[in-house]
Amino acid sequence: MAAVPPPPNELPKTASDPFRGVFSTQTQAFIGFGATKRKVKQNVQVYAEEQADGSYLLRSLNKHFIPSGKPRRVTREQLLSEYLPEPDLYMNKVVPMMRRARQYADAGDAHRTEGELMSAEFEYKNALRVDEEHIRATFGLGLTYLDRGELDSARLVCRRIITLEAAFGEEHKHLFNEFGIKMRKHRMYDQALRYYFKAYRLSKTDDHLLYNIARTYFERDNPKLALKFLGMAQAINPAFPEAEALARAIERKALEETALPFSGRFAASDF
């Protein structure tokens, strides 16, 4: 029996190169009311990306042909039976626009590394004009505002990041950590906790995340909650030197605070 050929825009399948492509389908919708109501056909285009389990995540294309919005998971069979491949659209529109957004973000990163913060902001905003959900550009813009001390703008970016579930993925962990640390350094504790707890809802077994929550509570002068989350982190990872150091710091601070009233209670001549 002859092998079934792959879809026209299917890429070579390897462990490091999952299939990506654009597909289209037609949907029916009603417009108008009463006597003017009529049924129309709409052409819907989606970006498909293969996952490790063989399923596919579908995302809509925005007006710049960039994948956006909440993904929908389908099987390979559903994809091939319900959608038609659009290889020309993928190669001529989607790939170039995704490359452009990436180049803007790369330029922003390069400027931020050199301390050229105005130029970094300009490039990150260019990336976000094309792809408003671009994770690296969103983090980069927030970090740029924090580096410039523009905390109100950084708070707006933080709220935006919290709405982007992809921002909490493993591939962005270094940016996630850097952003959280800089918020703490600027004493943006409320924002940092909301940020960390969004990540905690998605992953409850990340010992470093629990440590960051504990550290934030400690710096916010709430040792009770700091110890609670620190204990959770150490339960997951008993050999966690940073957690041990923080526990000692919390204990030392508690001893200092309880010793202060006692130290001033008696004069030296009372003994």
C-alpha positions as a Python dict, from the first residue, in 0.01 Angstrom:
ca = {
    (1, 'M'): (0, 0, 0),
    (2, 'A'): (141, 340, -96),
    (3, 'A'): (224, 579, 185),
    (4, 'V'): (-15, 866, 236),
    (5, 'P'): (164, 1188, 134),
    (6, 'P'): (190, 1466, 394),
    (7, 'P'): (-7, 1789, 358),
    (8, 'P'): (143, 2029, 99),
    (9, 'N'): (291, 2261, 362),
    (10, 'E'): (412, 1997, 604),
    (11, 'L'): (768, 2048, 722),
    (12, 'P'): (1018, 1770, 795),
    (13, 'K'): (931, 1618, 1132),
    (14, 'T'): (1213, 1594, 1381),
    (15, 'A'): (1224, 1616, 1758),
    (16, 'S'): (1351, 1976, 1739),
    (17, 'D'): (1144, 2089, 1441),
    (18, 'P'): (771, 2047, 1499),
    (19, 'F'): (538, 2113, 1210),
    (20, 'R'): (405, 2469, 1175),
    (21, 'G'): (174, 2601, 908),
    (22, 'V'): (-135, 2799, 818),
    (23, 'F'): (-472, 2643, 747),
    (24, 'S'): (-812, 2781, 656),
    (25, 'T'): (-1173, 2679, 693),
    (26, 'Q'): (-1511, 2826, 614),
    (27, 'T'): (-1768, 2908, 879),
    (28, 'Q'): (-2122, 3032, 848),
    (29, 'A'): (-2263, 3327, 1039),
    (30, 'F'): (-2580, 3533, 1036),
    (31, 'I'): (-2576, 3911, 996),
    (32, 'G'): (-2858, 4163, 1013),
    (33, 'F'): (-3192, 4141, 1190),
    (34, 'G'): (-3547, 4053, 1092),
    (35, 'A'): (-3614, 4082, 719),
    (36, 'T'): (-3250, 4180, 655),
    (37, 'K'): (-3106, 3880, 835),
    (38, 'R'): (-2896, 3661, 606),
    (39, 'K'): (-2637, 3387, 624),
    (40, 'V'): (-2283, 3458, 507),
    (41, 'K'): (-1972, 3245, 472),
    (42, 'Q'): (-1649, 3355, 640),
    (43, 'N'): (-1300, 3233, 564),
    (44, 'V'): (-1110, 3171, 888),
    (45, 'Q'): (-732, 3134, 884),
    (46, 'V'): (-537, 2976, 1169),
    (47, 'Y'): (-176, 2910, 1259),
    (48, 'A'): (-112, 2547, 1358),
    (49, 'E'): (181, 2424, 1565),
    (50, 'E'): (250, 2061, 1645),
    (51, 'Q'): (288, 1965, 2012),
    (52, 'A'): (497, 1693, 2172),
    (53, 'D'): (194, 1464, 2211),
    (54, 'G'): (108, 1484, 1840),
    (55, 'S'): (-183, 1724, 1883),
    (56, 'Y'): (-190, 2074, 1733),
    (57, 'L'): (-253, 2414, 1885),
    (58, 'L'): (-449, 2649, 1659),
    (59, 'R'): (-437, 3027, 1696),
    (60, 'S'): (-606, 3296, 1491),
    (61, 'L'): (-406, 3536, 1277),
    (62, 'N'): (-424, 3907, 1359),
    (63, 'K'): (-436, 4182, 1097),
    (64, 'H'): (-57, 4162, 1061),
    (65, 'F'): (-73, 3783, 999),
    (66, 'I'): (75, 3707, 1342),
    (67, 'P'): (-69, 3421, 1554),
    (68, 'S'): (-265, 3567, 1844),
    (69, 'G'): (-535, 3489, 2097),
    (70, 'K'): (-608, 3183, 2306),
    (71, 'P'): (-502, 2856, 2141),
    (72, 'R'): (-737, 2569, 2067),
    (73, 'R'): (-611, 2211, 2071),
    (74, 'V'): (-710, 1968, 1793),
    (75, 'T'): (-593, 1626, 1678),
    (76, 'R'): (-401, 1574, 1356),
    (77, 'E'): (-709, 1404, 1210),
    (78, 'Q'): (-929, 1705, 1295),
    (79, 'L'): (-678, 1944, 1143),
    (80, 'L'): (-656, 1757, 813),
    (81, 'S'): (-1029, 1686, 785),
    (82, 'E'): (-1165, 2027, 887),
    (83, 'Y'): (-903, 2265, 745),
    (84, 'L'): (-723, 2325, 416),
    (85, 'P'): (-349, 2398, 412),
    (86, 'E'): (-241, 2748, 302),
    (87, 'P'): (134, 2713, 233),
    (88, 'D'): (163, 3036, 31),
    (89, 'L'): (5, 3243, 306),
    (90, 'Y'): (235, 3083, 562),
    (91, 'M'): (556, 3138, 364),
    (92, 'N'): (476, 3480, 214),
    (93, 'K'): (290, 3651, 498),
    (94, 'V'): (314, 3476, 833),
    (95, 'V'): (682, 3378, 834),
    (96, 'P'): (807, 3726, 723),
    (97, 'M'): (590, 3907, 980),
    (98, 'M'): (695, 3676, 1263),
    (99, 'R'): (1056, 3731, 1157),
    (100, 'R'): (1004, 4109, 1160),
    (101, 'A'): (861, 4102, 1514),
    (102, 'R'): (1155, 3888, 1626),
    (103, 'Q'): (1404, 4130, 1469),
    (104, 'Y'): (1244, 4426, 1647),
    (105, 'A'): (1265, 4239, 1979),
    (106, 'D'): (1629, 4141, 1909),
    (107, 'A'): (1712, 4507, 1843),
    (108, 'G'): (1538, 4607, 2166),
    (109, 'D'): (1738, 4349, 2362),
    (110, 'A'): (2064, 4473, 2208),
    (111, 'H'): (1988, 4836, 2297),
    (112, 'R'): (1884, 4741, 2652),
    (113, 'T'): (2206, 4544, 2701),
    (114, 'E'): (2402, 4857, 2602),
    (115, 'G'): (2197, 5077, 2832),
    (116, 'E'): (2035, 5257, 2538),
    (117, 'L'): (1695, 5256, 2701),
    (118, 'M'): (1511, 5504, 2478),
    (119, 'S'): (1612, 5308, 2168),
    (120, 'A'): (1518, 4983, 2342),
    (121, 'E'): (1169, 5117, 2417),
    (122, 'F'): (1128, 5223, 2053),
    (123, 'E'): (1217, 4877, 1919),
    (124, 'Y'): (1007, 4687, 2171),
    (125, 'K'): (707, 4903, 2084),
    (126, 'N'): (769, 4832, 1714),
    (127, 'A'): (753, 4461, 1790),
    (128, 'L'): (432, 4504, 1990),
    (129, 'R'): (265, 4705, 1713),
    (130, 'V'): (303, 4399, 1491),
    (131, 'D'): (244, 4137, 1762),
    (132, 'E'): (75, 4275, 2072),
    (133, 'E'): (128, 3940, 2249),
    (134, 'H'): (502, 3917, 2180),
    (135, 'I'): (634, 3785, 2512),
    (136, 'R'): (998, 3888, 2486),
    (137, 'A'): (909, 4240, 2371),
    (138, 'T'): (656, 4276, 2655),
    (139, 'F'): (909, 4168, 2917),
    (140, 'G'): (1175, 4385, 2753),
    (141, 'L'): (953, 4693, 2760),
    (142, 'G'): (871, 4634, 3127),
    (143, 'L'): (1237, 4585, 3216),
    (144, 'T'): (1324, 4903, 3028),
    (145, 'Y'): (1070, 5101, 3231),
    (146, 'L'): (1206, 4951, 3553),
    (147, 'D'): (1563, 5039, 3453),
    (148, 'R'): (1447, 5397, 3393),
    (149, 'G'): (1255, 5409, 3721),
    (150, 'E'): (921, 5464, 3542),
    (151, 'L'): (722, 5256, 3787),
    (152, 'D'): (371, 5352, 3672),
    (153, 'S'): (453, 5234, 3319),
    (154, 'A'): (614, 4920, 3461),
    (155, 'R'): (293, 4846, 3657),
    (156, 'L'): (91, 4864, 3335),
    (157, 'V'): (327, 4618, 3168),
    (158, 'C'): (310, 4389, 3471),
    (159, 'R'): (-70, 4380, 3444),
    (160, 'R'): (-34, 4296, 3076),
    (161, 'I'): (213, 4015, 3146),
    (162, 'I'): (-24, 3859, 3399),
    (163, 'T'): (-286, 3823, 3124),
    (164, 'L'): (-42, 3639, 2893),
    (165, 'E'): (-26, 3277, 3000),
    (166, 'A'): (262, 3209, 2758),
    (167, 'A'): (476, 3453, 2958),
    (168, 'F'): (499, 3191, 3232),
    (169, 'G'): (639, 2919, 3008),
    (170, 'E'): (976, 2756, 3064),
    (171, 'E'): (1134, 2928, 2762),
    (172, 'H'): (1080, 3271, 2922),
    (173, 'K'): (1188, 3176, 3274),
    (174, 'H'): (1501, 3395, 3274),
    (175, 'L'): (1295, 3701, 3177),
    (176, 'F'): (1029, 3609, 3432),
    (177, 'N'): (1290, 3593, 3709),
    (178, 'E'): (1464, 3914, 3604),
    (179, 'F'): (1137, 4106, 3593),
    (180, 'G'): (1031, 3978, 3936),
    (181, 'I'): (1366, 4062, 4096),
    (182, 'K'): (1363, 4416, 3958),
    (183, 'M'): (1009, 4475, 4081),
    (184, 'R'): (1120, 4367, 4429),
    (185, 'K'): (1419, 4600, 4414),
    (186, 'H'): (1180, 4886, 4339),
    (187, 'R'): (962, 4776, 4634),
    (188, 'M'): (672, 4692, 4402),
    (189, 'Y'): (572, 4413, 4637),
    (190, 'D'): (199, 4403, 4559),
    (191, 'Q'): (267, 4377, 4185),
    (192, 'A'): (540, 4118, 4241),
    (193, 'L'): (309, 3899, 4449),
    (194, 'R'): (26, 3914, 4194),
    (195, 'Y'): (282, 3826, 3928),
    (196, 'Y'): (426, 3534, 4124),
    (197, 'F'): (85, 3399, 4226),
    (198, 'K'): (-28, 3390, 3863),
    (199, 'A'): (272, 3167, 3797),
    (200, 'Y'): (195, 2964, 4111),
    (201, 'R'): (-156, 2888, 3985),
    (202, 'L'): (2, 2739, 3674),
    (203, 'S'): (281, 2548, 3853),
    (204, 'K'): (252, 2462, 4222),
    (205, 'T'): (572, 2255, 4242),
    (206, 'D'): (832, 2514, 4138),
    (207, 'D'): (1061, 2547, 4439),
    (208, 'H'): (1231, 2862, 4306),
    (209, 'L'): (895, 3030, 4252),
    (210, 'L'): (795, 2950, 4611),
    (211, 'Y'): (1129, 3090, 4726),
    (212, 'N'): (1063, 3413, 4534),
    (213, 'I'): (722, 3445, 4699),
    (214, 'A'): (883, 3390, 5040),
    (215, 'R'): (1154, 3645, 4961),
    (216, 'T'): (892, 3902, 4861),
    (217, 'Y'): (697, 3850, 5184),
    (218, 'F'): (1021, 3879, 5384),
    (219, 'E'): (1112, 4208, 5217),
    (220, 'R'): (754, 4323, 5272),
    (221, 'D'): (807, 4256, 5646),
    (222, 'N'): (573, 3958, 5671),
    (223, 'P'): (792, 3681, 5819),
    (224, 'K'): (500, 3449, 5895),
    (225, 'L'): (399, 3414, 5529),
    (226, 'A'): (764, 3417, 5426),
    (227, 'L'): (828, 3110, 5641),
    (228, 'K'): (514, 2939, 5511),
    (229, 'F'): (620, 2959, 5146),
    (230, 'L'): (982, 2894, 5231),
    (231, 'G'): (877, 2571, 5403),
    (232, 'M'): (682, 2472, 5092),
    (233, 'A'): (991, 2533, 4876),
    (234, 'Q'): (1213, 2327, 5109),
    (235, 'A'): (958, 2044, 5119),
    (236, 'I'): (999, 2016, 4742),
    (237, 'N'): (1377, 2068, 4747),
    (238, 'P'): (1539, 2006, 5087),
    (239, 'A'): (1885, 2080, 4944),
    (240, 'F'): (1815, 2444, 4859),
    (241, 'P'): (2099, 2666, 4991),
    (242, 'E'): (1928, 2997, 4908),
    (243, 'A'): (1620, 2887, 5102),
    (244, 'E'): (1835, 2789, 5399),
    (245, 'A'): (2007, 3128, 5390),
    (246, 'L'): (1672, 3309, 5379),
    (247, 'A'): (1542, 3101, 5672),
    (248, 'R'): (1846, 3205, 5876),
    (249, 'A'): (1789, 3569, 5779),
    (250, 'I'): (1425, 3551, 5890),
    (251, 'E'): (1524, 3388, 6218),
    (252, 'R'): (1800, 3646, 6279),
    (253, 'K'): (1564, 3934, 6213),
    (254, 'A'): (1302, 3786, 6448),
    (255, 'L'): (1562, 3750, 6725),
    (256, 'E'): (1679, 4109, 6673),
    (257, 'E'): (1323, 4242, 6693),
    (258, 'T'): (1240, 4047, 7010),
    (259, 'A'): (1570, 4153, 7169),
    (260, 'L'): (1517, 4525, 7111),
    (261, 'P'): (1250, 4585, 7380),
    (262, 'F'): (1444, 4374, 7629),
    (263, 'S'): (1772, 4557, 7564),
    (264, 'G'): (1618, 4887, 7662),
    (265, 'R'): (1421, 4762, 7959),
    (266, 'F'): (1701, 4770, 8217),
    (267, 'A'): (1995, 5000, 8273),
    (268, 'A'): (2341, 4859, 8338),
    (269, 'S'): (2317, 4971, 8701),
    (270, 'D'): (2019, 4739, 8758),
    (271, 'F'): (2249, 4435, 8757),
}
